[in-house]
Structure formats: structure tokens, C-alpha cells
Amino acid sequence: MIDAKKIRKDFPILDQIVNDEPLVYLDNAATTQKPTAVLDTIRYYYEHDNANVHRGVHTLAERATHDYEASREKLRKFINASSTKEVLFTRGTTTGLNWVAKYAEQILKEGEEIVISIMEHHSNIIPWQQAAAKTGAVLKFVYLDENQELDMQGLKEAITDKTKFVSITHASNVLGVLNPVKEIAEIAHEHGAIMVVDGAQSTPHMKIDVQDLNCDFFTLSGHKMVGPTGIGVLYGKEKYLNDMNPIEFGGEMIDFVYEQSATWKELPWKFEAGTPNIAGAIGLGAAVDYLEELGMDEIHAYETELVNYVMPKLKEIEGLVIYGPDDISKRSGVISFNLDNLHPHDVATAMDMEGVAVRAGHHCAQPLIEYLNVPATARASFYFYNTKEDCDKLVDALIKTKEFFNGTL
């Protein structure tokens, strides 16, 4: 069972005063805070084991290499990949999706199709736009149903035998909706398409099993799961990674280099050119340890409890519009909203004066915001270190914001 008040002691950043108010951090969909266990692991690496990996035979290099590859194994277990060959360290989800789209450029033919949804983050739109433009492929969008969930009937109609890639977010960073990516993968595979899952918003909050999902690629970002920034993972089935060309070239990813040609190392190292983010990878391993000690099922259940607690209170605020499905079982801990006719930036600024940190803007999802016919939204996003008191403070800050602006209009 999650005890958020006890857990908060591991996150010293949360114990501070902002604008004369205790901090309530509700911007977890953008980035999560880091526990002392992760911070200490990174510091220990730099103070005791700092050396390059895979290159040296001296003790520090061997310790650094051991810990770096041990983190890869932790990530393999965490998402249940079948082999560490299928776990590539990247800068984050954006990098992973760009790598897959580059692979698409390698194999797509003119007239073939890429299917994505209107709720995608820009990092799962723009690389596919580029792939389509460079290959003559057709980029197709799937839209929403009346519940602001993915239109599954529309998706089934969009995926055809011409479809070569389907790339869908597991959890929307705006709507909070959880998409049935396992079912979507089955549909994609029936038509011979490759299934790509953006797991940035799901991996930190629920148990992930890439083999059960049967996706062909899956991406995640460390900083959204109490890990460091600048580190993430691209999972890919070995058969596709073997076929996929390296994205970067240089040291460490090569087997032999001749004057006019070169050969590549085996997986996963053929994709990891240059000195990697060693401290980041080791820190991400520590983040996995921390999350697994809490239990991913327990984290998901606790966040659902928080949303169940706060949603009725939010719905009582007159003039507050909440986006995404009403069915909380189909939601993550992301709640996007607008208040009266106020611009979300004004709402977020006013709430910051109450110590409540929320996001405001288009959330790197401009096509979705345009589809919703709003200029932007404000967004509160919860994690396991948030409490019901944080929920109450969110509601109270929204009410105060409404009263303040109504008094000045």
C-alpha cells in the first residue's frame, strides 16, 4: 500500500515554500521529482566509479561498465523484454520515436500508410510527417469518439493492407485516456503493420509488459519515472533492430573500421555511438529499483484512488471544463481543464501564487488542442507522492482563482 506522506520524505524538493505557500507539485506529466536514492546513486557514480564504459580494462572502467549494463538488465525486466539486445539507451522518448521513424524512411514505399492518432505528442507526429514527406507515404489520423476516447471503429477503418506503421500513445498527456494498445497491436499485425507505442506517460504509472502488449517498438523517458533527465529507452523486437540502420556513427558502435567502410557491433551497442549518458543510465536503474520496491500495481491503484477522490470535487466547480473520458478506469492521473473564459496561462499563474504547480499551454499536442477547439488547457497531473491534501489544495486554488478573476472582470 502506498503511503504518500511517508514517501514524500524521499523527495526533499517537495518540502519547500513557493510564493509563501507550501509547494503542491502537480506537473508530473512534464517531469517527476527524484528521490534521494536516485540522486545518491548518481553522486556515487561520479565520486567513485566515473570512467568510460566498454573501453577500459582498469577497475573504474570495469565497475562503470558493470553498473551501466546492470541498469540495462533492470530495464529489460521492468518492461519484460525478452533480451537486453532489445533495450537501447536513448536520450528519451523523443529520440526513440525519431529512430523508429528513420527506420520507416528506410523501408517505406510511396503510397504506403502510417496511422497515428490526433492525441499524439508532437514527438509522435513530426517524425512521421518527415517520414511521409521523404518517402511518399500517406500519414493518416484517427480521431476521438463522443467520450473523447480513441475512435476504435475509425482506427479499424484507417488500418489497411497498405498500412506499414501504426504509432499510438499508450496514455495521452492531455486527455489522460489509456489506449488499448494491445488490441490495436492485434489489428495492426492482422494487416502486416509494425506497431509502435509511445510509453512516456504509461511506464511511470503502471506495470508494462511489452511481450504481452506484443508491440514491435516501445519508448519511455527516465525523467517521467523519477529518473534523471536525458535518458530513456527504445525497446524493439530483435528482428526489426537487426534490420534497422544505426542513426549515429562513431566510436563504440563499430566492429571494424577500414579506410572506405565499416561494420557494426551487435545489438544493442550498434545504436549507442560515442560516450553514452552513463550516469543517467545508472540513475535510471536506481529509479527502476525505487519504483519496483513500491510496486507498479500499487502505484496505479493509488493514483486511481486520487483521481476518484478529486474528480467529483472538480466537477462541482461551476465553469470548469474537464477533458478526457468520464470513466476513471480508462484514465491516468492526468486531468486537463479550462476555467470559465480565462486563458489557461492566467489560471496557472494564479494557482502558482497559491503554491500549486500545474501546466498550461498546448502540451506539445497542438493538433489535439485545435481538434478540441480551445486555445490551450491547464493540466494537473498526479504521482504516487501526491496526497489527498494536494487534491484539496488544487480544488481550493481553482476556486480562489475563479473568485479573483470574477472580482476583476
C-alpha positions as CSV (number, residue, x, y, z in Angstrom):
1,M,0.0,0.0,0.0
2,I,1.3,3.5,-0.9
3,D,1.9,5.8,2.0
4,A,2.4,9.1,0.2
5,K,3.1,11.1,3.3
6,K,5.9,8.7,4.2
7,I,7.2,8.6,0.7
8,R,7.5,12.4,0.5
9,K,10.5,12.2,2.9
10,D,12.4,10.7,0.0
11,F,11.8,13.8,-2.2
12,P,13.3,16.8,-0.4
13,I,12.3,19.2,-3.3
14,L,8.7,18.8,-2.3
15,D,9.3,20.2,1.2
16,Q,9.6,23.9,0.3
17,I,7.7,27.1,0.3
18,V,6.7,28.7,-3.0
19,N,5.2,32.2,-3.1
20,D,4.7,31.9,0.7
21,E,2.7,28.7,0.3
22,P,3.7,25.0,0.8
23,L,4.6,23.6,-2.7
24,V,1.9,21.3,-4.3
25,Y,3.7,19.8,-7.3
26,L,1.1,18.7,-9.9
27,D,3.2,18.8,-13.1
28,N,4.3,15.2,-13.1
29,A,3.3,14.6,-16.7
30,A,6.0,17.0,-17.7
31,T,8.7,15.7,-15.3
32,T,8.7,13.9,-12.0
33,Q,10.8,14.7,-9.0
34,K,13.8,12.5,-8.0
35,P,14.1,10.5,-4.7
36,T,17.3,10.7,-2.7
37,A,18.1,7.1,-3.7
38,V,18.4,8.1,-7.3
39,L,20.3,11.3,-6.5
40,D,22.7,9.4,-4.2
41,T,23.3,6.7,-6.9
42,I,24.3,9.4,-9.5
43,R,26.5,11.1,-7.0
44,Y,28.2,7.9,-6.0
45,Y,29.0,7.0,-9.6
46,Y,30.7,10.4,-10.2
47,E,32.6,10.2,-6.9
48,H,33.7,6.6,-7.0
49,D,33.3,5.0,-10.5
50,N,33.5,7.8,-13.0
51,A,35.0,6.2,-16.2
52,N,34.0,5.4,-19.7
53,V,32.2,2.2,-20.4
54,H,33.1,-0.8,-22.7
55,R,36.6,0.6,-23.4
56,G,38.9,0.3,-20.4
57,V,40.3,-2.7,-18.5
58,H,41.1,-0.7,-15.4
59,T,39.0,-1.1,-12.3
60,L,36.9,2.1,-12.6
61,A,36.0,1.3,-16.2
62,E,35.0,-2.2,-15.3
63,R,32.8,-1.0,-12.4
64,A,31.2,1.7,-14.6
65,T,30.5,-0.9,-17.4
66,H,29.1,-3.4,-15.0
67,D,26.7,-0.8,-13.5
68,Y,25.7,0.6,-16.9
69,E,24.9,-2.9,-18.3
70,A,23.2,-3.9,-15.0
71,S,20.8,-1.0,-15.5
72,R,20.0,-2.3,-19.0
73,E,19.1,-5.6,-17.4
74,K,16.9,-3.8,-14.8
75,L,15.1,-2.0,-17.7
76,R,14.7,-5.3,-19.5
77,K,13.0,-6.9,-16.6
78,F,11.0,-3.8,-15.9
79,I,9.2,-3.9,-19.3
80,N,9.7,-7.6,-19.7
81,A,11.7,-7.5,-22.9
82,S,13.0,-10.9,-24.0
83,S,16.6,-9.8,-24.2
84,T,18.9,-6.9,-23.4
85,K,19.6,-6.8,-27.1
86,E,16.2,-5.3,-27.4
87,V,16.8,-2.5,-24.9
88,L,18.5,0.6,-26.4
89,F,19.5,3.6,-24.2
90,T,18.4,6.9,-25.8
91,R,18.0,10.5,-24.7
92,G,14.3,9.8,-24.1
93,T,11.0,9.0,-25.8
94,T,11.5,11.7,-28.5
95,T,14.8,10.2,-29.6
96,G,13.3,6.7,-29.6
97,L,10.4,7.7,-31.8
98,N,12.7,9.6,-34.2
99,W,14.9,6.5,-34.5
100,V,11.8,4.4,-35.4
101,A,10.6,7.0,-37.9
102,K,14.1,6.9,-39.5
103,Y,13.7,3.1,-39.8
104,A,10.4,3.8,-41.5
105,E,12.2,6.0,-44.1
106,Q,14.4,3.1,-44.7
107,I,11.6,0.7,-45.7
108,L,8.5,2.7,-46.6
109,K,7.4,2.9,-50.3
110,E,5.4,5.6,-52.0
111,G,1.6,5.1,-51.3
112,E,2.1,3.0,-48.2
113,E,0.5,4.3,-45.0
114,I,1.3,5.4,-41.5
115,V,-1.5,5.6,-38.9
116,I,-1.4,7.7,-35.8
117,S,-4.0,9.4,-33.6
118,I,-5.0,13.1,-33.1
119,M,-4.0,12.8,-29.5
120,E,-0.3,12.2,-30.1
121,H,2.5,14.3,-28.7
122,H,4.5,16.3,-31.3
123,S,7.3,13.7,-30.9
124,N,4.9,11.1,-32.3
125,I,3.7,13.3,-35.1
126,I,6.5,15.3,-36.6
127,P,8.9,12.4,-37.2
128,W,6.1,10.6,-39.1
129,Q,5.4,13.8,-41.1
130,Q,9.0,13.8,-42.1
131,A,9.0,10.1,-43.0
132,A,5.9,10.5,-45.1
133,A,7.3,13.5,-46.9
134,K,10.6,11.8,-47.7
135,T,9.1,8.5,-48.9
136,G,5.8,9.5,-50.4
137,A,3.9,7.5,-47.8
138,V,0.5,8.7,-46.6
139,L,0.0,9.9,-43.0
140,K,-3.4,9.1,-41.7
141,F,-5.0,10.3,-38.4
142,V,-7.5,8.5,-36.2
143,Y,-9.8,10.9,-34.2
144,L,-11.9,10.7,-31.0
145,D,-15.3,9.3,-30.2
146,E,-18.1,11.0,-28.2
147,N,-16.3,10.1,-24.9
148,Q,-13.1,11.7,-26.0
149,E,-11.5,8.3,-26.3
150,L,-9.8,6.9,-29.3
151,D,-12.3,6.1,-32.0
152,M,-11.7,2.4,-32.3
153,Q,-14.1,1.9,-35.3
154,G,-12.3,4.7,-37.1
155,L,-9.0,3.1,-36.3
156,K,-10.1,-0.3,-37.7
157,E,-11.2,1.5,-40.9
158,A,-7.9,3.5,-41.1
159,I,-5.6,0.5,-40.9
160,T,-5.5,-1.3,-44.2
161,D,-3.2,-3.7,-46.0
162,K,-1.3,-0.6,-47.2
163,T,-0.5,0.4,-43.6
164,K,3.1,-0.3,-42.6
165,F,3.4,1.6,-39.3
166,V,0.8,2.3,-36.5
167,S,2.1,4.6,-33.8
168,I,-0.1,5.3,-30.8
169,T,0.4,6.8,-27.4
170,H,-0.3,4.4,-24.5
171,A,-1.6,7.3,-22.4
172,S,-2.5,10.8,-23.6
173,N,-0.6,13.6,-21.9
174,V,-3.7,15.8,-22.4
175,L,-6.8,13.7,-22.1
176,G,-5.4,11.2,-19.6
177,V,-7.0,8.5,-21.7
178,L,-5.5,5.0,-21.6
179,N,-5.5,3.5,-25.1
180,P,-6.0,-0.3,-25.7
181,V,-2.6,-0.7,-27.4
182,K,-2.7,-4.5,-27.1
183,E,-5.9,-4.6,-29.1
184,I,-4.5,-2.0,-31.5
185,A,-1.4,-4.2,-32.0
186,E,-3.5,-7.1,-32.9
187,I,-5.3,-5.1,-35.5
188,A,-2.1,-3.7,-36.9
189,H,-0.5,-7.2,-37.1
190,E,-3.5,-8.6,-38.9
191,H,-2.6,-6.2,-41.7
192,G,1.1,-6.8,-41.5
193,A,1.9,-3.4,-39.9
194,I,4.5,-2.6,-37.4
195,M,3.1,-1.4,-34.0
196,V,4.9,1.4,-32.2
197,V,3.8,2.5,-28.7
198,D,4.7,5.9,-27.0
199,G,5.0,4.8,-23.4
200,A,6.2,8.0,-21.9
201,Q,3.0,8.6,-20.0
202,S,2.2,5.0,-19.1
203,T,5.5,3.4,-18.0
204,P,5.9,5.5,-14.8
205,H,2.4,4.7,-13.6
206,M,1.5,1.0,-14.4
207,K,3.1,-2.3,-15.0
208,I,4.4,-2.7,-18.6
209,D,4.9,-6.0,-20.4
210,V,6.0,-5.4,-23.9
211,Q,5.7,-9.1,-24.8
212,D,2.1,-9.2,-23.6
213,L,1.3,-6.0,-25.5
214,N,3.0,-7.6,-28.5
215,C,4.2,-4.2,-29.7
216,D,7.1,-4.0,-32.1
217,F,8.6,-0.9,-30.6
218,F,8.0,0.8,-27.2
219,T,9.6,4.1,-25.9
220,L,10.0,5.6,-22.4
221,S,11.6,8.5,-20.7
222,G,13.6,8.3,-17.4
223,H,12.7,11.8,-16.2
224,K,9.0,10.9,-16.1
225,M,9.6,7.9,-13.8
226,V,11.7,9.5,-11.0
227,G,14.9,9.1,-13.1
228,P,17.3,11.6,-14.5
229,T,16.7,13.8,-17.5
230,G,18.4,13.0,-20.8
231,I,18.0,9.2,-20.6
232,G,15.4,6.8,-21.9
233,V,14.8,3.5,-23.6
234,L,13.8,2.3,-27.0
235,Y,12.6,-1.3,-26.9
236,G,12.4,-3.0,-30.3
237,K,11.9,-6.6,-31.3
238,E,15.3,-8.0,-32.3
239,K,14.3,-8.8,-35.8
240,Y,13.5,-5.2,-36.5
241,L,16.5,-3.8,-34.7
242,N,18.8,-6.1,-36.8
243,D,17.2,-4.7,-39.9
244,M,17.4,-1.1,-38.7
245,N,20.3,1.0,-39.7
246,P,22.3,2.9,-37.0
247,I,21.3,6.5,-36.6
248,E,24.6,7.8,-35.4
249,F,28.1,6.7,-36.3
250,G,31.4,6.9,-34.4
251,G,33.2,5.2,-31.5
252,E,31.7,2.2,-29.6
253,M,29.1,1.2,-32.2
254,I,31.6,-0.2,-34.6
255,D,33.1,-3.7,-35.0
256,F,35.8,-3.0,-37.6
257,V,36.7,0.2,-39.5
258,Y,38.5,0.2,-42.8
259,E,39.5,3.2,-44.9
260,Q,36.4,3.0,-47.1
261,S,33.9,1.1,-45.0
262,A,33.0,-0.2,-41.5
263,T,31.0,-2.9,-39.8
264,W,28.7,-2.5,-36.8
265,K,28.7,-4.1,-33.3
266,E,25.9,-6.5,-32.4
267,L,22.8,-5.3,-30.6
268,P,22.3,-3.2,-28.6
269,W,25.6,-1.4,-29.0
270,K,25.3,-0.7,-32.7
271,F,22.9,2.1,-31.8
272,E,24.9,3.6,-28.9
273,A,27.6,5.7,-30.6
274,G,30.0,7.7,-28.5
275,T,30.2,8.1,-24.8
276,P,26.7,7.4,-23.5
277,N,24.9,9.1,-20.6
278,I,26.4,6.7,-18.2
279,A,25.3,8.4,-15.0
280,G,21.8,8.8,-16.5
281,A,21.6,5.1,-17.3
282,I,22.8,4.1,-13.8
283,G,20.4,6.6,-12.3
284,L,17.6,5.2,-14.3
285,G,18.4,1.8,-13.0
286,A,18.1,3.2,-9.5
287,A,14.7,4.7,-10.4
288,V,13.5,1.3,-11.5
289,D,14.7,-0.2,-8.2
290,Y,12.7,2.5,-6.3
291,L,9.5,2.0,-8.4
292,E,9.6,-1.8,-8.1
293,E,10.0,-1.6,-4.4
294,L,6.8,0.4,-4.2
295,G,5.1,-1.9,-6.8
296,M,3.8,-0.7,-10.1
297,D,0.3,-2.1,-9.5
298,E,0.2,-0.3,-6.2
299,I,1.2,2.9,-7.8
300,H,-1.5,2.6,-10.4
301,A,-4.1,1.8,-7.8
302,Y,-3.1,4.7,-5.6
303,E,-3.2,7.2,-8.5
304,T,-6.7,5.9,-9.5
305,E,-7.7,6.5,-5.9
306,L,-6.5,10.1,-6.0
307,V,-8.4,10.8,-9.3
308,N,-11.5,9.2,-7.9
309,Y,-11.2,11.5,-4.9
310,V,-10.6,14.7,-6.7
311,M,-12.7,14.4,-9.8
312,P,-16.1,14.9,-8.1
313,K,-14.7,17.9,-6.3
314,L,-13.5,19.4,-9.5
315,K,-16.8,18.8,-11.2
316,E,-18.6,20.9,-8.5
317,I,-16.7,24.0,-9.6
318,E,-19.0,26.0,-11.9
319,G,-17.4,26.9,-15.2
320,L,-14.7,24.2,-15.0
321,V,-14.5,22.1,-18.2
322,I,-12.6,18.8,-17.9
323,Y,-11.3,17.0,-20.9
324,G,-11.0,13.2,-21.4
325,P,-13.3,10.3,-20.6
326,D,-15.6,10.3,-17.6
327,D,-14.8,6.7,-16.9
328,I,-11.9,6.9,-14.5
329,S,-10.9,3.3,-15.1
330,K,-9.9,4.5,-18.6
331,R,-7.8,7.4,-17.3
332,S,-4.3,8.0,-16.0
333,G,-3.5,10.6,-13.3
334,V,-3.7,13.5,-15.9
335,I,-6.5,16.0,-15.7
336,S,-6.7,18.8,-18.3
337,F,-9.2,21.6,-17.8
338,N,-10.3,25.1,-18.6
339,L,-11.9,27.5,-16.2
340,D,-14.6,29.9,-17.3
341,N,-13.3,32.1,-20.2
342,L,-9.9,32.5,-18.6
343,H,-6.8,31.8,-20.5
344,P,-5.0,28.7,-19.1
345,H,-1.8,30.7,-18.6
346,D,-3.6,33.1,-16.3
347,V,-5.1,30.2,-14.4
348,A,-1.7,28.5,-14.0
349,T,-0.1,31.8,-12.9
350,A,-2.8,32.5,-10.3
351,M,-2.5,28.9,-9.0
352,D,1.2,29.2,-8.7
353,M,0.7,32.1,-6.4
354,E,-1.2,29.6,-4.2
355,G,1.8,27.3,-4.3
356,V,0.1,24.9,-6.8
357,A,2.3,24.0,-9.8
358,V,0.2,23.0,-12.9
359,R,1.0,23.1,-16.6
360,A,-0.7,25.4,-19.1
361,G,-0.4,25.5,-22.9
362,H,-0.8,23.1,-25.8
363,H,1.3,20.4,-24.1
364,C,3.2,19.7,-27.3
365,A,-0.1,18.4,-28.7
366,Q,-1.3,21.3,-30.9
367,P,-3.4,19.1,-33.4
368,L,-5.4,17.8,-30.4
369,I,-5.9,21.3,-28.9
370,E,-7.1,22.5,-32.3
371,Y,-9.4,19.5,-32.6
372,L,-10.8,20.3,-29.1
373,N,-11.4,23.9,-30.4
374,V,-9.6,25.6,-27.4
375,P,-6.6,27.8,-27.4
376,A,-4.9,25.7,-24.7
377,T,-5.6,23.9,-21.4
378,A,-4.4,23.8,-17.9
379,R,-3.2,20.4,-16.7
380,A,-2.8,18.8,-13.2
381,S,-1.0,15.5,-13.2
382,F,-0.6,13.3,-10.1
383,Y,2.1,10.8,-9.0
384,F,2.4,8.5,-6.0
385,Y,3.9,11.2,-3.8
386,N,0.9,13.4,-4.1
387,T,-1.7,13.3,-1.3
388,K,-5.5,13.9,-0.9
389,E,-4.4,17.2,0.8
390,D,-2.7,18.1,-2.5
391,C,-6.1,17.3,-4.3
392,D,-7.9,19.6,-1.8
393,K,-5.3,22.4,-2.4
394,L,-5.8,22.1,-6.1
395,V,-9.6,22.5,-5.7
396,D,-9.2,25.3,-3.3
397,A,-6.7,27.1,-5.6
398,L,-9.1,26.8,-8.5
399,I,-11.9,28.3,-6.5
400,K,-9.8,31.2,-5.3
401,T,-8.6,31.8,-8.9
402,K,-12.2,31.9,-10.1
403,E,-13.2,34.3,-7.4
404,F,-10.2,36.5,-8.0
405,F,-10.8,36.9,-11.7
406,N,-14.5,37.3,-11.3
407,G,-13.9,40.1,-9.0
408,T,-11.6,41.9,-11.5
409,L,-13.7,41.3,-14.7
